[in-house]
Amino acid sequence: MMRAYYRDLYVLFRHDSRAQEYFDHLPAHVQDRISAQYRQIDSMDQLERFAARYHAPLFPLEGIGGQTFLPPPVQP
């Protein structure tokens, strides 16, 4: 199957509704990071790669006694 290339993320959305749907279901922080680099995303494959790269947690979680806790807030 031939891979389709587009000028940027928003052109991809206009031509591939499943790319828009995929993007819309990503967490907001992932959408923000992808949107900031929209010119580098020229295909559905590229969108999926960027999403996988940015889908890591924003901060580490600690497991204590089988429970997960957020780290304490950083004090300025």
A tleap script that builds the chain and sets N, CA, C and O, in Angstrom:
source leaprc.protein.ff14SB
mol = sequence {
  NMET MET ARG ALA TYR TYR ARG ASP LEU TYR
  VAL LEU PHE ARG HIE ASP SER ARG ALA GLN
  GLU TYR PHE ASP HIE LEU PRO ALA HIE VAL
  GLN ASP ARG ILE SER ALA GLN TYR ARG GLN
  ILE ASP SER MET ASP GLN LEU GLU ARG PHE
  ALA ALA ARG TYR HIE ALA PRO LEU PHE PRO
  LEU GLU GLY ILE GLY GLY GLN THR PHE LEU
  PRO PRO PRO VAL GLN CPRO
}
set mol.1.N position { 0.846 -1.184 0.000 }
set mol.1.CA position { 0.000 0.000 0.000 }
set mol.1.C position { 0.891 1.248 0.000 }
set mol.1.O position { 1.864 1.322 0.751 }
set mol.2.N position { 0.558 2.207 -0.831 }
set mol.2.CA position { 1.354 3.422 -0.939 }
set mol.2.C position { 1.021 4.393 0.193 }
set mol.2.O position { -0.147 4.617 0.510 }
set mol.3.N position { 2.049 4.958 0.790 }
set mol.3.CA position { 1.884 5.908 1.891 }
set mol.3.C position { 1.557 7.286 1.317 }
set mol.3.O position { 2.235 7.771 0.411 }
set mol.4.N position { 0.502 7.911 1.863 }
set mol.4.CA position { 0.111 9.242 1.401 }
set mol.4.C position { 0.841 10.304 2.218 }
set mol.4.O position { 0.923 10.217 3.443 }
set mol.5.N position { 1.369 11.304 1.518 }
set mol.5.CA position { 2.068 12.422 2.170 }
set mol.5.C position { 1.286 13.702 1.956 }
set mol.5.O position { 0.697 13.918 0.897 }
set mol.6.N position { 1.287 14.553 2.984 }
set mol.6.CA position { 0.598 15.837 2.916 }
set mol.6.C position { 1.542 16.940 3.379 }
set mol.6.O position { 2.586 16.662 3.970 }
set mol.7.N position { 1.178 18.180 3.112 }
set mol.7.CA position { 2.042 19.314 3.445 }
set mol.7.C position { 2.250 19.472 4.954 }
set mol.7.O position { 3.355 19.785 5.398 }
set mol.8.N position { 1.185 19.257 5.745 }
set mol.8.CA position { 1.294 19.370 7.200 }
set mol.8.C position { 0.121 18.645 7.852 }
set mol.8.O position { -0.708 18.041 7.172 }
set mol.9.N position { 0.065 18.714 9.164 }
set mol.9.CA position { -0.951 18.001 9.941 }
set mol.9.C position { -2.364 18.403 9.538 }
set mol.9.O position { -3.241 17.546 9.433 }
set mol.10.N position { -2.594 19.684 9.312 }
set mol.10.CA position { -3.947 20.152 9.033 }
set mol.10.C position { -4.413 19.757 7.629 }
set mol.10.O position { -5.605 19.534 7.416 }
set mol.11.N position { -3.506 19.671 6.694 }
set mol.11.CA position { -3.862 19.146 5.364 }
set mol.11.C position { -4.161 17.649 5.485 }
set mol.11.O position { -5.090 17.143 4.855 }
set mol.12.N position { -3.374 16.954 6.292 }
set mol.12.CA position { -3.646 15.532 6.558 }
set mol.12.C position { -5.058 15.362 7.098 }
set mol.12.O position { -5.787 14.482 6.641 }
set mol.13.N position { -5.461 16.192 8.065 }
set mol.13.CA position { -6.805 16.106 8.631 }
set mol.13.C position { -7.880 16.281 7.558 }
set mol.13.O position { -8.890 15.577 7.571 }
set mol.14.N position { -7.668 17.219 6.628 }
set mol.14.CA position { -8.666 17.468 5.577 }
set mol.14.C position { -8.815 16.286 4.628 }
set mol.14.O position { -9.884 16.081 4.054 }
set mol.15.N position { -7.746 15.507 4.460 }
set mol.15.CA position { -7.781 14.398 3.510 }
set mol.15.C position { -7.968 13.024 4.146 }
set mol.15.O position { -8.277 12.059 3.447 }
set mol.16.N position { -7.786 12.924 5.453 }
set mol.16.CA position { -7.873 11.622 6.120 }
set mol.16.C position { -8.636 11.790 7.437 }
set mol.16.O position { -8.052 12.169 8.452 }
set mol.17.N position { -9.925 11.511 7.416 }
set mol.17.CA position { -10.761 11.716 8.604 }
set mol.17.C position { -10.327 10.838 9.768 }
set mol.17.O position { -10.560 11.191 10.924 }
set mol.18.N position { -9.702 9.705 9.486 }
set mol.18.CA position { -9.272 8.861 10.601 }
set mol.18.C position { -8.085 9.478 11.326 }
set mol.18.O position { -7.896 9.208 12.512 }
set mol.19.N position { -7.282 10.294 10.661 }
set mol.19.CA position { -6.184 11.002 11.322 }
set mol.19.C position { -6.750 12.027 12.309 }
set mol.19.O position { -6.257 12.152 13.430 }
set mol.20.N position { -7.771 12.748 11.895 }
set mol.20.CA position { -8.423 13.725 12.790 }
set mol.20.C position { -9.035 13.015 13.985 }
set mol.20.O position { -8.901 13.481 15.117 }
set mol.21.N position { -9.708 11.890 13.747 }
set mol.21.CA position { -10.328 11.141 14.839 }
set mol.21.C position { -9.270 10.600 15.805 }
set mol.21.O position { -9.446 10.653 17.022 }
set mol.22.N position { -8.182 10.085 15.258 }
set mol.22.CA position { -7.084 9.579 16.087 }
set mol.22.C position { -6.533 10.700 16.973 }
set mol.22.O position { -6.358 10.523 18.178 }
set mol.23.N position { -6.263 11.859 16.357 }
set mol.23.CA position { -5.730 13.016 17.080 }
set mol.23.C position { -6.693 13.458 18.182 }
set mol.23.O position { -6.267 13.736 19.304 }
set mol.24.N position { -7.982 13.523 17.868 }
set mol.24.CA position { -8.989 13.987 18.826 }
set mol.24.C position { -9.084 13.098 20.057 }
set mol.24.O position { -9.535 13.549 21.110 }
set mol.25.N position { -8.666 11.845 19.942 }
set mol.25.CA position { -8.731 10.918 21.076 }
set mol.25.C position { -7.433 10.860 21.879 }
set mol.25.O position { -7.350 10.113 22.854 }
set mol.26.N position { -6.435 11.622 21.493 }
set mol.26.CA position { -5.188 11.678 22.259 }
set mol.26.C position { -5.366 12.588 23.473 }
set mol.26.O position { -6.203 13.489 23.443 }
set mol.27.N position { -4.596 12.368 24.538 }
set mol.27.CA position { -4.651 13.287 25.689 }
set mol.27.C position { -4.278 14.704 25.255 }
set mol.27.O position { -3.528 14.896 24.299 }
set mol.28.N position { -4.812 15.683 25.969 }
set mol.28.CA position { -4.606 17.091 25.613 }
set mol.28.C position { -3.131 17.465 25.560 }
set mol.28.O position { -2.722 18.208 24.668 }
set mol.29.N position { -2.314 16.966 26.501 }
set mol.29.CA position { -0.893 17.331 26.485 }
set mol.29.C position { -0.179 16.769 25.259 }
set mol.29.O position { 0.779 17.370 24.772 }
set mol.30.N position { -0.636 15.624 24.756 }
set mol.30.CA position { -0.054 15.054 23.536 }
set mol.30.C position { -0.501 15.875 22.332 }
set mol.30.O position { 0.306 16.168 21.450 }
set mol.31.N position { -1.771 16.245 22.286 }
set mol.31.CA position { -2.270 17.088 21.198 }
set mol.31.C position { -1.504 18.407 21.130 }
set mol.31.O position { -1.141 18.867 20.048 }
set mol.32.N position { -1.262 19.007 22.288 }
set mol.32.CA position { -0.539 20.283 22.332 }
set mol.32.C position { 0.861 20.143 21.745 }
set mol.32.O position { 1.288 20.984 20.954 }
set mol.33.N position { 1.567 19.101 22.122 }
set mol.33.CA position { 2.949 18.917 21.644 }
set mol.33.C position { 2.971 18.616 20.144 }
set mol.33.O position { 3.847 19.093 19.422 }
set mol.34.N position { 2.014 17.832 19.689 }
set mol.34.CA position { 1.938 17.524 18.254 }
set mol.34.C position { 1.578 18.789 17.471 }
set mol.34.O position { 2.184 19.071 16.437 }
set mol.35.N position { 0.607 19.543 17.953 }
set mol.35.CA position { 0.174 20.763 17.253 }
set mol.35.C position { 1.319 21.755 17.104 }
set mol.35.O position { 1.417 22.453 16.095 }
set mol.36.N position { 2.179 21.815 18.109 }
set mol.36.CA position { 3.311 22.739 18.062 }
set mol.36.C position { 4.294 22.373 16.947 }
set mol.36.O position { 5.098 23.208 16.533 }
set mol.37.N position { 4.233 21.135 16.461 }
set mol.37.CA position { 5.149 20.692 15.407 }
set mol.37.C position { 4.374 20.245 14.159 }
set mol.37.O position { 4.806 19.341 13.443 }
set mol.38.N position { 3.246 20.878 13.913 }
set mol.38.CA position { 2.345 20.444 12.849 }
set mol.38.C position { 3.003 20.369 11.471 }
set mol.38.O position { 2.600 19.545 10.649 }
set mol.39.N position { 3.989 21.193 11.203 }
set mol.39.CA position { 4.619 21.188 9.877 }
set mol.39.C position { 5.462 19.943 9.618 }
set mol.39.O position { 5.746 19.613 8.466 }
set mol.40.N position { 5.858 19.258 10.677 }
set mol.40.CA position { 6.691 18.061 10.526 }
set mol.40.C position { 5.867 16.796 10.310 }
set mol.40.O position { 6.427 15.738 10.024 }
set mol.41.N position { 4.557 16.889 10.442 }
set mol.41.CA position { 3.702 15.705 10.332 }
set mol.41.C position { 3.048 15.692 8.964 }
set mol.41.O position { 2.164 16.497 8.672 }
set mol.42.N position { 3.502 14.757 8.126 }
set mol.42.CA position { 3.046 14.717 6.738 }
set mol.42.C position { 2.268 13.454 6.386 }
set mol.42.O position { 1.902 13.260 5.227 }
set mol.43.N position { 2.006 12.581 7.384 }
set mol.43.CA position { 1.294 11.332 7.105 }
set mol.43.C position { 0.706 10.766 8.393 }
set mol.43.O position { 1.052 11.198 9.492 }
set mol.44.N position { -0.181 9.802 8.241 }
set mol.44.CA position { -0.749 9.121 9.399 }
set mol.44.C position { 0.355 8.393 10.172 }
set mol.44.O position { 0.346 8.391 11.403 }
set mol.45.N position { 1.294 7.784 9.467 }
set mol.45.CA position { 2.410 7.096 10.128 }
set mol.45.C position { 3.200 8.064 11.005 }
set mol.45.O position { 3.556 7.741 12.138 }
set mol.46.N position { 3.466 9.243 10.473 }
set mol.46.CA position { 4.222 10.245 11.221 }
set mol.46.C position { 3.420 10.710 12.440 }
set mol.46.O position { 3.987 10.894 13.517 }
set mol.47.N position { 2.127 10.899 12.281 }
set mol.47.CA position { 1.265 11.292 13.405 }
set mol.47.C position { 1.332 10.238 14.508 }
set mol.47.O position { 1.450 10.577 15.686 }
set mol.48.N position { 1.260 8.974 14.134 }
set mol.48.CA position { 1.319 7.897 15.130 }
set mol.48.C position { 2.678 7.861 15.827 }
set mol.48.O position { 2.747 7.608 17.029 }
set mol.49.N position { 3.751 8.110 15.092 }
set mol.49.CA position { 5.092 8.136 15.704 }
set mol.49.C position { 5.216 9.289 16.714 }
set mol.49.O position { 5.722 9.097 17.820 }
set mol.50.N position { 4.757 10.469 16.331 }
set mol.50.CA position { 4.810 11.609 17.251 }
set mol.50.C position { 3.964 11.318 18.490 }
set mol.50.O position { 4.391 11.611 19.607 }
set mol.51.N position { 2.780 10.749 18.310 }
set mol.51.CA position { 1.904 10.445 19.445 }
set mol.51.C position { 2.579 9.456 20.390 }
set mol.51.O position { 2.511 9.627 21.607 }
set mol.52.N position { 3.219 8.439 19.860 }
set mol.52.CA position { 3.902 7.453 20.702 }
set mol.52.C position { 5.043 8.112 21.470 }
set mol.52.O position { 5.262 7.801 22.641 }
set mol.53.N position { 5.762 9.010 20.829 }
set mol.53.CA position { 6.883 9.698 21.471 }
set mol.53.C position { 6.404 10.572 22.630 }
set mol.53.O position { 7.053 10.625 23.675 }
set mol.54.N position { 5.281 11.250 22.452 }
set mol.54.CA position { 4.809 12.207 23.444 }
set mol.54.C position { 3.799 11.629 24.428 }
set mol.54.O position { 3.343 12.336 25.326 }
set mol.55.N position { 3.452 10.385 24.279 }
set mol.55.CA position { 2.418 9.795 25.123 }
set mol.55.C position { 2.957 9.354 26.488 }
set mol.55.O position { 2.190 8.849 27.308 }
set mol.56.N position { 4.240 9.529 26.747 }
set mol.56.CA position { 4.817 9.173 28.052 }
set mol.56.C position { 4.222 10.087 29.122 }
set mol.56.O position { 3.811 11.207 28.819 }
set mol.57.N position { 4.173 9.623 30.361 }
set mol.57.CA position { 3.646 10.472 31.438 }
set mol.57.C position { 4.443 11.770 31.557 }
set mol.57.O position { 5.636 11.810 31.254 }
set mol.58.N position { 3.779 12.810 31.993 }
set mol.58.CA position { 4.429 14.106 32.161 }
set mol.58.C position { 5.326 14.142 33.387 }
set mol.58.O position { 6.208 14.995 33.484 }
set mol.59.N position { 5.116 13.236 34.312 }
set mol.59.CA position { 5.905 13.213 35.540 }
set mol.59.C position { 5.959 11.777 36.039 }
set mol.59.O position { 5.081 10.979 35.709 }
set mol.60.N position { 6.967 11.436 36.823 }
set mol.60.CA position { 7.056 10.064 37.330 }
set mol.60.C position { 6.024 9.807 38.431 }
set mol.60.O position { 5.684 10.696 39.212 }
set mol.61.N position { 5.549 8.594 38.468 }
set mol.61.CA position { 4.630 8.179 39.521 }
set mol.61.C position { 5.369 7.242 40.466 }
set mol.61.O position { 6.252 6.495 40.042 }
set mol.62.N position { 5.017 7.280 41.723 }
set mol.62.CA position { 5.643 6.413 42.704 }
set mol.62.C position { 4.634 5.373 43.166 }
set mol.62.O position { 3.483 5.704 43.450 }
set mol.63.N position { 5.061 4.121 43.241 }
set mol.63.CA position { 4.201 3.062 43.750 }
set mol.63.C position { 4.569 2.741 45.186 }
set mol.63.O position { 5.720 2.413 45.473 }
set mol.64.N position { 3.610 2.832 46.084 }
set mol.64.CA position { 3.844 2.541 47.505 }
set mol.64.C position { 2.749 1.586 47.962 }
set mol.64.O position { 1.563 1.912 47.907 }
set mol.65.N position { 3.153 0.427 48.406 }
set mol.65.CA position { 2.172 -0.543 48.893 }
set mol.65.C position { 1.112 -0.903 47.879 }
set mol.65.O position { -0.050 -1.096 48.234 }
set mol.66.N position { 1.504 -0.997 46.609 }
set mol.66.CA position { 0.557 -1.358 45.558 }
set mol.66.C position { -0.308 -0.205 45.091 }
set mol.66.O position { -1.141 -0.387 44.204 }
set mol.67.N position { -0.132 0.990 45.670 }
set mol.67.CA position { -0.895 2.160 45.255 }
set mol.67.C position { 0.022 3.134 44.530 }
set mol.67.O position { 1.230 3.152 44.765 }
set mol.68.N position { -0.544 3.924 43.666 }
set mol.68.CA position { 0.231 4.900 42.910 }
set mol.68.C position { -0.076 6.291 43.429 }
set mol.68.O position { -1.238 6.658 43.601 }
set mol.69.N position { 0.969 7.059 43.676 }
set mol.69.CA position { 0.834 8.416 44.186 }
set mol.69.C position { 1.611 9.374 43.305 }
set mol.69.O position { 2.642 9.011 42.738 }
set mol.70.N position { 1.121 10.584 43.191 }
set mol.70.CA position { 1.860 11.627 42.488 }
set mol.70.C position { 2.956 12.143 43.400 }
set mol.70.O position { 2.797 12.137 44.621 }
set mol.71.N position { 4.058 12.587 42.833 }
set mol.71.CA position { 5.087 13.182 43.680 }
set mol.71.C position { 4.576 14.494 44.263 }
set mol.71.O position { 3.648 15.088 43.715 }
set mol.72.N position { 5.160 14.953 45.355 }
set mol.72.CA position { 4.709 16.221 45.944 }
set mol.72.C position { 4.965 17.378 44.988 }
set mol.72.O position { 5.892 17.320 44.181 }
set mol.73.N position { 4.146 18.434 45.072 }
set mol.73.CA position { 4.361 19.583 44.183 }
set mol.73.C position { 5.713 20.244 44.454 }
set mol.73.O position { 6.242 20.207 45.565 }
set mol.74.N position { 6.234 20.833 43.417 }
set mol.74.CA position { 7.505 21.556 43.533 }
set mol.74.C position { 7.217 22.931 44.117 }
set mol.74.O position { 6.355 23.655 43.621 }
set mol.75.N position { 7.923 23.280 45.148 }
set mol.75.CA position { 7.753 24.593 45.776 }
set mol.75.C position { 8.710 25.589 45.123 }
set mol.75.O position { 9.895 25.296 44.964 }
set mol.76.N position { 8.205 26.763 44.745 }
set mol.76.CA position { 9.094 27.758 44.111 }
set mol.76.C position { 10.096 28.339 45.081 }
set mol.76.O position { 10.907 29.184 44.700 }
savepdb mol mol.pdb
quit
